[in-house]
């Protein structure tokens, strides 16, 4: 009998030792020791949280830990809005790699089995519905970017975790799931896809409801320095910024790296009207959009060929026709005190509609604004703009925020398939997005405006009937509409400034 007791005690002690070893090998959320920026992320009560960081910066570990805190109802850094059961969703890249190889290992590491239904993953996880059940009634459902949009609808949720940037339409649909509960979301991502929608609508948006944490790989104290450096040596400068620092970069490269806000953006300025001014030549340029924005730029050029873009008009085409844009341009010219010496624009505006037999160019002329067709040699125009920035002969005033914003986004197009980025030559055309003011700038610079005595009259190739309408000078809006404000009217309409 004594020997049997001794054996039982030994087995018991051995079991304890094995359990301790298992804890060391597989720590749970109780062993989580976040670094400073991770703690700030967990502590925020914001509706949305963006944890943007380099690879191995701890972003996915933080996302999984936050999901565990919420599902268990035990949050060490703040008081949760709700008591369990709490419904959450994890949105990952795909079910083949993102879920089994990234999300599940992190959650299995953090979630204690004692918190799960049946005290095990096998009993708690529904593989068909992809839902994890907790003992307290909480659930985590798993979705991926591959699914159709209707798969993201219907449910009322308390929280959503996006691991890596989702497509915009999926993000929008998920936001509708949080309304009933006044829930919140967080996104953990490395911006490897470049300047995407999250840059404009989350990262750079001044929204008090969104908390942002930026984490460099160096902020993670648990990484080996030599291993990091070996990895960095194999990356391009752009990839290094994205993967180490978590910075948004242009995968195809910026088209105008010569442009610098510090150097080329100047305070608001209006060219002088004096007789002896060196800024005698004024040119306006335009890029027309029907559903996309219509952009107009006003430029003054001095005797040395220095060009200053000093005003802009930038308006989307929703429920607006040419006459609306023309009216706005006339009003701006009235405020300037004189019209430009000539207007130059997108050559595609000459194309006639086969039904109404008119064109954008004809419509502008009919509304009192003649437009010279610009040069649409894209590469040549880009080279000319680059040279103007490089020679410090092109400046933009703070009064042109849309042009300044576009210049910071204007980039070369890239192949959609990631594999093609490494197997094919880079594309040599701009990405056709957020380029309306940039196109207007290109038409302007490619028109090679030169200083003269103000008598230069460019050739405007428009049908005779439109030329007659222009010469008639018929007003396109009530001639007294702005008289009280400006005290004068547009000379293009047959009146004096």
N, C-alpha and C positions, 0 to 999 in steps of 0.2 A: 504493500500500500504506500509506504513512504516514497519508494522509487517512482511510483506512478505520479504522485503529487509533484515531485521534483521535475519530472518530464513536462508536466502540464505548465508549470511555472516557466520553464525554459521556453516552451512554445509561445507562451504569452509574451515574454520579454522579446523573443525573436519577432513576434508579430508587431510589437510596438516599434522596434528598430526598423522593420521593413516599412511600416507606415511613415515613419519620419523620413526615410530615404525617398519614399514616393512623393511626399510633400516637397522635398528639396528638388526632385526631378520635375514635378508638375505643380508649381506654386499657383495659388488662386488669387482672387482680388485682394485678399488680406495682405499679400506680399507686394502689392503695387506701390512703387515709390516714384511718383511723378516729379519731373524737374519743374523749375519755376514757371515756365510758359505753359506746361500741361496743367499745372494747378490753376493758373489764370483762366484757362479754357474751361475747366470743370466748375469753377466758381461763378461763372457768368450766368445771369438770369435772362439774357437777351433772347428774343424770339428766334433769332438765327445766329449760328456761330460758324465762322469759317476758320478752320485750322489748316493753313496752307504752309507746306513745308517741303524740304528736300526729301529724297529717299532716305529711309532709316533714321528719320528725325523723331520718330515716336508717334506719328500722327494716327496710324491705324490702331496702335495699342491704346491711345487715348480715346479713340472713337469706341473701341470695344469695351473699355473700362466704363465709359459714360453710359453705354447701353446696359451694362451689368448693374450699375448703380440704379438706373431707372427701373429695370425689370424686377429687381429684388426689392425695390422701395427703400433701399438703404444707401443714402447719398451722404458721404462724409464731408462734402464741401458746401452744401446748401440744403435748404428745406424744400422738398419736392412739393409741387402744387397739388398732387393727388396721392391717395392711398391706393395700394394694390386692390384689385387687379389693374395693371397698367398695360396698354397695348402699344407696341412699338413696331417699327419696320426698318429693315436694313436694305438699302438699295446698292447693289454691287454691279460690277462690270458685266459679268456673265456667270452662268451656272457651271461651266466646265472648268474654269480656272479661278475666277474671283471668289466664288462662294466656298468651294472645298479647300482651296490652297491658301487663301488669305483670311477670309472672315471666320470660318469655322475654327481654325487653329487658335485664333486670338480669343474667341469666345470660350472655347473649351479650356483654355488656359486660365481665364479670369473667373468663369462662373463655377462656384462650388457645387458639386453634385448634390449636396444636401438641399440646395435651393430648387432643384429640378423635380418635376413630377416623376415619382417612382425612383428618385435618387440616382437616376442614370440617364445618359444621353439616349440610349436605345429606347427607353420608355417615354422620354420626354419629347423626342423629335419625330414629327410626322413627315416622312420623306416624300410622300405624295403631295401634300399641300404645302410643304416647306414651311412649317410652323413649329416653333419651339415653345413648349409649355412649361410653366413654372409651378411649383407647389402652391404658391400664393394666388394662383389664377392668372398671373400676367402671361402675356404671349409676345413673341417676336416672330414676325413673318418676314420672309426673305424674297426679294424681287431682284430683277436684273434689267440692264439697259436693253437686252434683246427682246423683251416682252412687248406685246402690243399695248397701246395706251389704255385700253379698257381694263387691263389687268391691274391698273393702279387706282381704279375708281372704286366707289362703294363704301369702303371701310372708314370708320371714324377712329382716328389714332391720337395717341398722346405725344408721341415723338417719332422722328424719322432721322435715320443716320444715312447719309450718302457717303459711301467710301469711294472716292474719286468722283470727278465731275460728271454729272448725268447730262443727257440731252435736255435742252431747255423745256421741251413739251412735257417730259416726264417730271421734271422739277415742279412745273406749274401745276400739273394735276395733283401731285403729292401735297402741295400747299393747301389744296381744298380739303384734304383729309384732316387737317389740324384745326379747322374753324370751330367745330362743335366743342372741342375740349380746351380751346385756347392753348393748344400744344406748341411745341417748338421743334426745331430741326438743327442739325449740325452737319457740316461737310468737312471731311478730311481728304486733302488732295495735294498732289504734286502736279503743277501745270505743264505736263509734258506735251499737251496738244497745242501749246502756244497761246496766242491772244484770242481766247474764246469768249463766249457770252458772259461767263462769270467775271471776267476782268471788268467789263463795263457796268454790269448790273448788280454785282455784289462787291467785288474788291475795291473798285474806285468810287462806288456810290457812297455819298455821305448820308448814311442811314443809321440813325441812333438805335434802331431795333436790331442791328446786326453787329456782333462782336467779332473782331478779326484778330487772329493770332498768327504771326509769321515766325516760322521756326527754321533755322538753318541746321544742316546736318551737324554742325559744330556745337549746337545747343544740346545735343544728346551726349551726356558724359560717359556713356557706356560703350562707345565705338572705338575701335583701334585706329590710331592716327595713321600708321603705315598702310593699313588696308584701305583706308579712305583715299590716301594719296595715290596708291596704285590704280584705283578705279578712276580718279579724276584725270590721270595722265592719258586715259584712252578716250576722253570726251572732248568734243568741240567746245569753244567758249560758250556758245548758246546752250548746249546741253548741260554744261557744268552749272550755269546759272539756274536752270530749271531744276536739275536733279540734286544739286547740293544746297542752293539757297532758297529754292522754292519760288523763283521769280518767273513772272510771265515773260516769255521771249517770243520773237517772231521766228518760226521755224524756217520760213523761206528767206528771212533777212529783211531788214527795213529798207525801203526804196530810197529814202532820203536820210541816211545816217549823218549827212552834212548839216542837217537842220538841228539847231540847238535853241531851246527856249531862252537860255541865258544870253545867247548872242544875237538871235534873230527876232525875238519878240520885244517890241519897244512899247512905251506908254502910249495911251491914246493921243492921236495927233490928227490935225486937219491941215491939208496943204494950203498955204496962204494964197490970197486972191490978188495981191498987189501986182501992178504992171511989170515990175522988174523981178518977179519971183522966178527962181530957177525951176519951179515945179509947174511948168505951163501945160505939159501934156498929161491928160487924164484918160484912162482907158478902163472900161468895164468889161468883164468877161462872165460867161454864164454856162451852166450845164443844166439842161432841163430834165425834170423827172415827172412822170405821170402819177405813179404810185410812190416812187422814191422821192427824196427831197430835190427841190430846185435850188441851185446855188448861184448867187451873183457875187462878184468881187469888184471892188473899186480900187484902182491903182493910180498913183501919181509917180511920174518919172522926171528926174532932174537932168541937167545938161551932161552930167557925168554918167548917165545911164543907170543910176541907182533907182530901184523900184521899191515903193512902199505900198503894201496892200493895207488900206486904212479903213475900209468899211466892208460889210458883207450883208447879204440877205440870204437866209437859209430857211426854207419852209417845205414841209412835206406836201405831197400832191393830193392828199386825201380831200376830196370834195372841192378841189381848186382847179380852175382852168387857166389858160394863158392870160385872159383878161384880168384875173385876180392878181397874178404875179406882176403883170405889166403895171397895174395900178400901184402896187407896192413900190416898184422900181421908180416910177414917176415921183412918188412922194419922197423917196430918199433923195432923188436928184434935186427936188425943190429944197430940201433941208441943206443940201450941199451948196446951193446957190447957183449951180450951173450943171448942165448935163455933161457926160464924158465926151471927148472928141470922137470916139467911136466905141462900138460894142462888138465884141468877138465871142463866138460861141461854138458849141458842139456842131460839127458839120452834118450830123444826122438829122438836125431839125429841118433840113430842106425836103425830106421825104414826104410826099403827099399821101394823105389817107385816100385809099381807092374809092371810098364811098362819098365822102364830102368834098373830095378834090381840093383839100387845103393842107397846109403843113404848119408845124410849130413856128417856123420862120415867118410864114405869111401872116399867121395870127398875131405875132409880135409886131410886125410892120403895120398891120391894120390897127393895132392899138398904140401906134406912135413910137415904136422902138425898133429901129433898123439894126440888124445884126450881121456882121461879117462872118462868113463861115471859117472856122479855125482849121488849123492843120492837125489832122488826127493820126500822124505818125507817132504812135505812143512812145516808142523807145527814143526817138529823136527828141521829142518834147521833154521826156524825163531827164535826158542828158543835159538839156539846156537849163532846166530848173536846178539840177544838181550843181552845174557850173555857177549859176547865179548865187546859190547859197555858199558854195566854196569860196567864191570871190568876194563875199560879203557885199553883194550888190542887190540883195533881195531881203526886205524886212517886212514884218507883219505887226500891226498894232494890236494891243489887247482888246480892241473893239471887234476882233474877228475870232471869237472863241471856237467856232465850228471848224474853221480852217486849221487852227492850231491843233485842235483835237484830232482831226483827220490825219494831219501830217505825222502825229505820233503813232498812228495805227496803220498808215499806208505801207503795205508790204507785198512782197512777191508771192504769187500763188504757189501752193504746194500740192503734191499728189495726195489724194484722199487716202490711199492705202499706205499704211506706215511702212510696209516692206519696200514700196516704190521709192520712198525717201532716200533709201540707201542704195537702190539698184538702178535708178534712172538719173539722168542729168536734171539739174534744177530747172524749174519752169522760168521762162523769161518774159512773163506778162504779169501785170499787177493782179492782185486778188480783187475781184469785182464786188467789193463791199466797203461801205463807208469811204467812198472815193469821189463824191460829188463836188466838193469844194476843191479837192486836189485836181480833178479833171479841169475845172474852170481855171485853176492856176496854170495848168499846163497849156491850155489854149491861149491864155494871155501871154505867157512868156514866149511861146512858139510864134506868136504874131510879130515878134521883134519890134516892139514899139520904140520909135525914135523921136527925139525931141525936135520939134519944128516950130514954126511961128503960129501954129494953131489952125492953119488953113488946110491941113491934110484931110481929104475926104476919101475914105476907102470905097472901093467898088462893092456894091451890094447887089448880088445877083438874085433878084426876086421878080416874079411876074409883073407885067405892066399894071394890072388892076390893083395890085398891092401898093405899087409905087404911087399911083394916083391917090390912093387912100391916105398914104403918108403925107403927100403934098397938101391934101385938103386940110390936114391938121385938125380933124374933128375930135373934140374932147371924148375921152373914154370914161370920164366920171364927172359928176356935178362940178362945174367950174367954180362954184363958190364953196365947195365942201371944206377946203382947207384955208380959205382966204383969211379968216380971223386968226388962225394959228401962224401962218407964214407971211400973209400980206402980199403974196405974189403967186404966180402960177407957172406951169412948165412951158418953156418956149417951144418944145416939141409939139405942143398942142396949139400953137399959134398965139401964145401970150408971152409977155416979157417976165423976166426974173426981177 
